[in-house]
Every structure is written in C-alpha cells, then in structure tokens.
C-alpha cells in the first residue's frame, strides 16, 4: 500500500509561482509512474503532468506547457510540480497519483488558489 501526501499549495497572485511536493511511503517509489492531476470546482479531474518511472520522461497538458515542470527525487521518494506564471484558471485542488501496472494510488489533494 502506497501513501501519498501533498504539500505546498496556497494562495498566490497571478503571475506568481508555487512548488507542490508529494511524499510517498509504503512502496518502491522508483517503480511508479507519477502524475499530477487537478480538479476545479464544477469540472472533471484532469491530468496536468506525468513523469515515468524508468527514464523520467515527462509529459504535460497543453494548458500548462512551458509554465509547469514535473520532477522526481527517487532518493527522497518525492515528486514535485513547479508551477510558474500562474493564472486564475490554474485554481484547483491538485492531486498526486501513483501508478504501477494495475495498481494506483491517490493523495488527499492540496488547494491552489490564484487570485489577486
């Protein structure tokens, strides 16, 4: 069983930056593909960024390309999401997600609010 705990959310002005962290425990972190999802009020959960287990290849939603960066530190069992040039439409609950074949796990989410 893998436990995921997100941190780093908060209130930020448009154009600002935040770095989200997701600490994993209870499994072999380096084997898991890791993802960040978000869900805004009244909208479906969407995939924001992904990083693979072996090669650390990354992929991003078009809406965040060039602004967000996903990375992982396997020694610390942590995945990060650096978010720059934040926009009001980035406001959402951000969730960390881990997947290994048919097994998947979710964190509890962290709120990001972009507002002046």
N, C-alpha and C positions, 0 to 999 in steps of 0.2 A: 504494500500500500504506500503510495506516494502522497506526501502532504506538500502543498504549495501555499506560501504566504507572501502576498504582495505588499509593497510599501512604496511610499514616495509620491502618492497623489496629493492633491490640494487645489487651492485657488491660485490662478496665475492670470496676469493681464495678457491680452492679445499681443502676439509677438514674443512672448516670453518662452521660457524653457522649463522642463521638468525631466527628471530621470526616475523611471519606475524600476523597482527591483522585485525579483521573485525568487525567494529562497526555497529550495527543495530539500526534502528529507524523506527517508524511508525507502529509497530505491537507488539504483545505479544511474545517477544523473546523466552521465555522458552517453548513455544508450538512448536517451529520449530525444525525439524531435520536440522542440519547444515553440510555442506560439503565444502571441498576444492577441486577444480579441477585445472588442469594446461593444457596449450597448448603450445607446442613448435613449432617453425617455420616448416611449411610443414607437421605437424602431426595433428591428431584429438585431440580434448579435451578429457582428461582422468580424472577419479575420483582418487584422491590421498588419501583422508582421510574423514571419516564420524564420526559424534557424534550424538546420538539420543537425543530427547527432554526430555524424562521422566527419563530414567536410566543413561543417559550419556554413554551408551555403545559406544565403538569405533571400527572402522574397517579401514584397511589400504590396499593400493595396495602393492603387493609383492615387488615392486621395492623400496619402502620406509620403509618397516617394519624394526623396530629396529633403525631407524635413525630419523624418524619424529614422533611427538606427537601432537595430536589434543586435545584441551581442550576448555571449555566454562566457562564463568562467567556470570550467569544469572542476577546477581545484576548490572553488568556493561553493559549488552546487547552486549557482545563481545565474539567472538570465536577466538582462537589462533591456529597457526600452528608453533610449534617449530621444526626447521629443523637443524639437526646436521650432521656432516660428509658429507657435501655437495659434490656432484660430478658434473663435467661438464654436464652430461646428465640430471641433475635437472634444467638446464637452461630452462625457460619458463615464460609465463605470468600466474600468479596464480590468480584464481577467487574464490571468496566466493559465496556460494549458499545456499539458504534457501528454505525449502520445508515444507508445511503443507497440507496434502491431495493433492488436485489438484492444489493448488497454489504454485508457485515457483518464486523466485527472484534471480537476479544475481548482483554482484558488477561489477565495471568497470575494475577490474584487476590491479595487481601490478607486475612489471617486476622483476624477479630474474635471475641474470646472475652469473654463476660460472665459473671463468676463472682466470688463473694466468697472 
